[in-house]
Amino acid sequence: MLKKFIIAAFLLTSIATLATAEETKQATQSPAVHTGDRWVYQVTDDITGDKKFELTFIVTECTADKIFARITKSTGPGNDFAIFDQDWDLISNDLWRKIPNDASGFKLPLSVGKEWSVKNQEQNLKTGSIFNITGTSKTVALEKVTTKAGTFDAFKVIMDVERVSAADPSRHQEVTLISWYAPAVRRYVKRTIVQKQSGHVRDSTTHELTAYTLK
């Protein structure tokens, strides 16, 4: 009887330890974002190599399901205001409304091999134009990434989507986002955005983290 009790106690302890370890792992990969958190990115034109401008993201408010942020472009003018969900999927900004979001964020917690489908719409708030977005995202690797802000362990996530005009399906683009999400930074530390028209590169830019402050 004592032997059975010891075995049962050991199994319960092991299960509890594993559960705690998994919770810790998920909490590490899905760190909370706080009001006042700040990230600065250098945006570079990959085609010419020119440094275009800096983007600064500052969290102005957090709720249970949304992140509100002020975005400042070093070349101006003024600020943009954006709303994200807690996975950093963009819901809306001053120019676009995403329905339900743009799926450019990360399905936290991440793990290598994790993938998800993308299907949404976006509406231009000035012109009313609507585009349908379909594609996939996949976490392909865990890598060390070095930027001006430091060296980070980051999940490499590749999103490939097709963007088609609802009014004129002949108007379409292929967009690839390659992002490196670092749990320690609570956001991506590097992101490359490639836009193609009829299979040909139209634009390619890279955002690299240069500084950040976490509350």
VEXMAR-756690 format. One record per residue (C-alpha): residue number from 1; x, y, z; residue in one letter. Coordinates in Angstrom, 2 decimals, padded with zeros to 5 digits. Layout:
+-----+---------+---------+---------+--------+
! num !    east !   north !      up ! residu !
+-----+---------+---------+---------+--------+
! NUM !       X !       Y !       Z !      A !
...
+-----+---------+---------+---------+--------+
//
This chain:
+-----+---------+---------+---------+--------+
! num !    east !   north !      up ! residu !
+-----+---------+---------+---------+--------+
!   1 !  000.00 !  000.00 !  000.00 !      M !
!   2 !  002.81 !  002.39 !  000.92 !      L !
!   3 !  004.60 !  001.54 ! -002.34 !      K !
!   4 !  001.47 !  002.36 ! -004.37 !      K !
!   5 !  001.07 !  005.64 ! -002.48 !      F !
!   6 !  004.68 !  006.64 ! -003.21 !      I !
!   7 !  004.29 !  005.80 ! -006.92 !      I !
!   8 !  001.04 !  007.78 ! -007.14 !      A !
!   9 !  002.60 !  010.76 ! -005.38 !      A !
!  10 !  005.58 !  010.62 ! -007.75 !      F !
!  11 !  003.32 !  010.56 ! -010.82 !      L !
!  12 !  001.24 !  013.49 ! -009.56 !      L !
!  13 !  004.39 !  015.49 ! -008.84 !      T !
!  14 !  005.77 !  014.73 ! -012.31 !      S !
!  15 !  002.53 !  015.78 ! -014.00 !      I !
!  16 !  002.41 !  019.00 ! -011.98 !      A !
!  17 !  006.04 !  019.74 ! -012.86 !      T !
!  18 !  005.40 !  019.19 ! -016.55 !      L !
!  19 !  002.31 !  021.39 ! -016.44 !      A !
!  20 !  004.22 !  024.16 ! -014.69 !      T !
!  21 !  007.04 !  023.89 ! -017.21 !      A !
!  22 !  004.60 !  024.14 ! -020.11 !      E !
!  23 !  002.85 !  027.15 ! -018.54 !      E !
!  24 !  006.22 !  028.83 ! -018.01 !      T !
!  25 !  007.21 !  028.09 ! -021.62 !      K !
!  26 !  003.97 !  029.57 ! -022.95 !      Q !
!  27 !  004.24 !  032.63 ! -020.70 !      A !
!  28 !  007.81 !  033.17 ! -021.94 !      T !
!  29 !  006.72 !  032.96 ! -025.58 !      Q !
!  30 !  003.60 !  035.09 ! -025.02 !      S !
!  31 !  004.84 !  037.94 ! -022.81 !      P !
!  32 !  002.37 !  040.64 ! -021.90 !      A !
!  33 !  002.56 !  043.96 ! -023.70 !      V !
!  34 !  002.23 !  047.06 ! -021.49 !      H !
!  35 !  001.30 !  050.69 ! -021.91 !      T !
!  36 !  004.49 !  052.63 ! -022.60 !      G !
!  37 !  006.32 !  049.79 ! -024.38 !      D !
!  38 !  008.30 !  051.25 ! -027.28 !      R !
!  39 !  010.07 !  049.87 ! -030.38 !      W !
!  40 !  012.09 !  051.78 ! -032.99 !      V !
!  41 !  012.76 !  050.29 ! -036.44 !      Y !
!  42 !  015.05 !  051.36 ! -039.27 !      Q !
!  43 !  013.29 !  050.82 ! -042.60 !      V !
!  44 !  015.59 !  050.05 ! -045.54 !      T !
!  45 !  014.85 !  049.74 ! -049.25 !      D !
!  46 !  016.22 !  046.28 ! -050.11 !      D !
!  47 !  016.45 !  047.10 ! -053.81 !      I !
!  48 !  018.61 !  050.22 ! -053.49 !      T !
!  49 !  020.03 !  049.69 ! -050.00 !      G !
!  50 !  018.89 !  053.19 ! -049.01 !      D !
!  51 !  017.75 !  053.85 ! -045.45 !      K !
!  52 !  014.26 !  055.29 ! -045.91 !      K !
!  53 !  013.07 !  056.32 ! -042.44 !      F !
!  54 !  012.56 !  055.22 ! -038.83 !      E !
!  55 !  009.27 !  053.95 ! -037.41 !      L !
!  56 !  008.51 !  054.26 ! -033.71 !      T !
!  57 !  005.71 !  052.21 ! -032.13 !      F !
!  58 !  004.51 !  053.28 ! -028.66 !      I !
!  59 !  001.75 !  051.39 ! -026.85 !      V !
!  60 ! -000.81 !  053.93 ! -025.62 !      T !
!  61 ! -003.26 !  051.46 ! -024.06 !      E !
!  62 ! -003.82 !  047.71 ! -023.58 !      C !
!  63 ! -007.04 !  045.81 ! -022.96 !      T !
!  64 ! -007.71 !  042.10 ! -022.58 !      A !
!  65 ! -007.91 !  041.63 ! -026.34 !      D !
!  66 ! -006.42 !  044.74 ! -027.99 !      K !
!  67 ! -003.22 !  046.78 ! -028.21 !      I !
!  68 ! -003.50 !  050.46 ! -029.12 !      F !
!  69 ! -000.41 !  052.12 ! -030.52 !      A !
!  70 !  000.85 !  055.46 ! -031.78 !      R !
!  71 !  003.15 !  055.12 ! -034.79 !      I !
!  72 !  005.55 !  057.90 ! -035.72 !      T !
!  73 !  007.46 !  058.11 ! -039.01 !      K !
!  74 !  010.73 !  060.04 ! -038.79 !      S !
!  75 !  010.05 !  061.77 ! -042.12 !      T !
!  76 !  006.56 !  062.85 ! -040.96 !      G !
!  77 !  003.97 !  064.14 ! -041.21 !      P !
!  78 !  002.23 !  063.55 ! -037.86 !      G !
!  79 !  001.36 !  060.28 ! -036.17 !      N !
!  80 ! -000.63 !  057.23 ! -037.22 !      D !
!  81 ! -002.86 !  055.43 ! -034.73 !      F !
!  82 ! -003.29 !  051.66 ! -034.98 !      A !
!  83 ! -005.25 !  048.95 ! -033.21 !      I !
!  84 ! -003.85 !  045.40 ! -032.96 !      F !
!  85 ! -005.11 !  042.24 ! -031.32 !      D !
!  86 ! -002.95 !  040.55 ! -028.67 !      Q !
!  87 ! -001.19 !  038.50 ! -031.39 !      D !
!  88 ! -000.09 !  041.73 ! -033.16 !      W !
!  89 ! -002.55 !  041.26 ! -036.04 !      D !
!  90 ! -003.49 !  044.71 ! -037.32 !      L !
!  91 ! -007.21 !  045.49 ! -036.96 !      I !
!  92 ! -007.20 !  049.07 ! -038.22 !      S !
!  93 ! -005.18 !  052.25 ! -038.65 !      N !
!  94 ! -005.89 !  055.72 ! -040.02 !      D !
!  95 ! -006.07 !  054.44 ! -043.61 !      L !
!  96 ! -007.16 !  050.77 ! -043.51 !      W !
!  97 ! -009.75 !  048.61 ! -041.79 !      R !
!  98 ! -008.91 !  044.90 ! -041.67 !      K !
!  99 ! -011.74 !  042.37 ! -041.47 !      I !
! 100 ! -011.33 !  040.77 ! -038.98 !      P !
! 101 ! -007.57 !  041.58 ! -039.00 !      N !
! 102 ! -004.62 !  041.41 ! -041.40 !      D !
! 103 ! -003.13 !  038.19 ! -039.90 !      A !
! 104 !  000.36 !  039.69 ! -040.02 !      S !
! 105 !  000.89 !  038.88 ! -036.35 !      G !
! 106 !  001.85 !  035.66 ! -034.58 !      F !
! 107 ! -000.27 !  032.81 ! -033.23 !      K !
! 108 !  001.35 !  032.72 ! -029.79 !      L !
! 109 !  002.88 !  030.68 ! -028.35 !      P !
! 110 !  004.98 !  029.82 ! -031.40 !      L !
! 111 !  006.78 !  026.56 ! -032.15 !      S !
! 112 !  008.75 !  025.45 ! -035.18 !      V !
! 113 !  006.38 !  023.85 ! -037.70 !      G !
! 114 !  003.27 !  025.68 ! -036.46 !      K !
! 115 !  001.20 !  027.04 ! -039.35 !      E !
! 116 ! -002.17 !  028.68 ! -039.93 !      W !
! 117 ! -004.31 !  029.85 ! -042.82 !      S !
! 118 ! -004.96 !  033.48 ! -043.74 !      V !
! 119 ! -008.32 !  034.68 ! -045.07 !      K !
! 120 ! -009.54 !  038.23 ! -044.59 !      N !
! 121 ! -010.48 !  041.51 ! -046.23 !      Q !
! 122 ! -009.10 !  045.02 ! -046.07 !      E !
! 123 ! -010.91 !  048.25 ! -046.85 !      Q !
! 124 ! -009.33 !  051.58 ! -047.72 !      N !
! 125 ! -011.10 !  054.12 ! -045.51 !      L !
! 126 ! -010.54 !  056.97 ! -047.98 !      K !
! 127 ! -011.53 !  055.32 ! -051.27 !      T !
! 128 ! -013.73 !  052.48 ! -050.01 !      G !
! 129 ! -011.75 !  049.96 ! -052.09 !      S !
! 130 ! -011.89 !  046.39 ! -050.79 !      I !
! 131 ! -009.28 !  043.66 ! -051.24 !      F !
! 132 ! -009.55 !  039.95 ! -050.45 !      N !
! 133 ! -006.51 !  038.32 ! -048.82 !      I !
! 134 ! -005.79 !  034.56 ! -048.79 !      T !
! 135 ! -002.69 !  032.56 ! -047.96 !      G !
! 136 ! -000.73 !  030.82 ! -045.21 !      T !
! 137 !  001.72 !  031.55 ! -042.41 !      S !
! 138 !  004.28 !  029.08 ! -041.04 !      K !
! 139 !  006.92 !  029.12 ! -038.32 !      T !
! 140 !  009.96 !  027.67 ! -040.06 !      V !
! 141 !  012.85 !  028.07 ! -037.61 !      A !
! 142 !  014.17 !  029.38 ! -034.30 !      L !
! 143 !  017.21 !  031.55 ! -035.02 !      E !
! 144 !  019.56 !  034.02 ! -033.41 !      K !
! 145 !  019.09 !  037.44 ! -034.97 !      V !
! 146 !  021.41 !  040.40 ! -034.43 !      T !
! 147 !  020.29 !  043.99 ! -034.99 !      T !
! 148 !  021.51 !  047.32 ! -033.66 !      K !
! 149 !  019.33 !  046.66 ! -030.58 !      A !
! 150 !  021.14 !  043.40 ! -029.69 !      G !
! 151 !  021.11 !  039.65 ! -030.35 !      T !
! 152 !  017.85 !  037.77 ! -029.83 !      F !
! 153 !  016.38 !  034.27 ! -030.04 !      D !
! 154 !  013.63 !  034.70 ! -032.60 !      A !
! 155 !  011.04 !  032.56 ! -034.38 !      F !
! 156 !  011.17 !  032.96 ! -038.15 !      K !
! 157 !  007.63 !  033.16 ! -039.56 !      V !
! 158 !  006.89 !  033.32 ! -043.28 !      I !
! 159 !  003.52 !  034.57 ! -044.52 !      M !
! 160 !  002.64 !  034.23 ! -048.22 !      D !
! 161 ! -000.63 !  035.81 ! -049.35 !      V !
! 162 ! -002.42 !  036.92 ! -052.50 !      E !
! 163 ! -004.16 !  040.30 ! -052.44 !      R !
! 164 ! -007.02 !  040.61 ! -054.96 !      V !
! 165 ! -009.26 !  043.58 ! -055.69 !      S !
! 166 ! -012.92 !  042.76 ! -054.96 !      A !
! 167 ! -014.04 !  045.10 ! -057.72 !      A !
! 168 ! -011.51 !  043.91 ! -060.32 !      D !
! 169 ! -010.01 !  040.43 ! -059.72 !      P !
! 170 ! -007.46 !  041.06 ! -062.48 !      S !
! 171 ! -005.78 !  043.47 ! -060.05 !      R !
! 172 ! -003.81 !  041.32 ! -057.66 !      H !
! 173 ! -000.51 !  041.22 ! -055.81 !      Q !
! 174 !  001.55 !  038.56 ! -054.10 !      E !
! 175 !  002.95 !  039.60 ! -050.72 !      V !
! 176 !  005.52 !  037.78 ! -048.59 !      T !
! 177 !  006.26 !  038.78 ! -045.00 !      L !
! 178 !  009.31 !  037.21 ! -043.36 !      I !
! 179 !  009.28 !  038.07 ! -039.67 !      S !
! 180 !  011.54 !  037.22 ! -036.75 !      W !
! 181 !  009.50 !  037.37 ! -033.53 !      Y !
! 182 !  011.53 !  037.57 ! -030.29 !      A !
! 183 !  009.60 !  036.78 ! -027.08 !      P !
! 184 !  012.12 !  038.81 ! -025.05 !      A !
! 185 !  011.19 !  041.92 ! -027.03 !      V !
! 186 !  007.42 !  041.16 ! -027.21 !      R !
! 187 !  007.46 !  041.94 ! -030.93 !      R !
! 188 !  009.37 !  041.24 ! -034.12 !      Y !
! 189 !  013.02 !  042.31 ! -034.26 !      V !
! 190 !  013.24 !  042.09 ! -038.03 !      K !
! 191 !  010.71 !  041.93 ! -040.87 !      R !
! 192 !  011.12 !  041.83 ! -044.64 !      T !
! 193 !  008.15 !  042.70 ! -046.85 !      I !
! 194 !  008.24 !  041.72 ! -050.52 !      V !
! 195 !  005.47 !  042.81 ! -052.92 !      Q !
! 196 !  005.13 !  041.27 ! -056.37 !      K !
! 197 !  002.93 !  042.10 ! -059.34 !      Q !
! 198 !  002.42 !  039.32 ! -061.93 !      S !
! 199 !  005.30 !  037.44 ! -060.36 !      G !
! 200 !  007.77 !  040.36 ! -060.55 !      H !
! 201 !  009.18 !  042.21 ! -057.53 !      V !
! 202 !  007.58 !  045.62 ! -057.18 !      R !
! 203 !  008.92 !  046.60 ! -053.77 !      D !
! 204 !  011.00 !  045.10 ! -050.96 !      S !
! 205 !  011.74 !  046.66 ! -047.58 !      T !
! 206 !  013.23 !  045.46 ! -044.30 !      T !
! 207 !  012.43 !  046.74 ! -040.82 !      H !
! 208 !  015.19 !  046.21 ! -038.21 !      E !
! 209 !  014.88 !  046.96 ! -034.51 !      L !
! 210 !  017.33 !  049.65 ! -033.40 !      T !
! 211 !  016.04 !  050.39 ! -029.89 !      A !
! 212 !  013.26 !  049.36 ! -027.51 !      Y !
! 213 !  011.97 !  050.04 ! -024.01 !      T !
! 214 !  009.71 !  047.65 ! -022.10 !      L !
! 215 !  007.70 !  048.56 ! -019.01 !      K !
+-----+---------+---------+---------+--------+
//
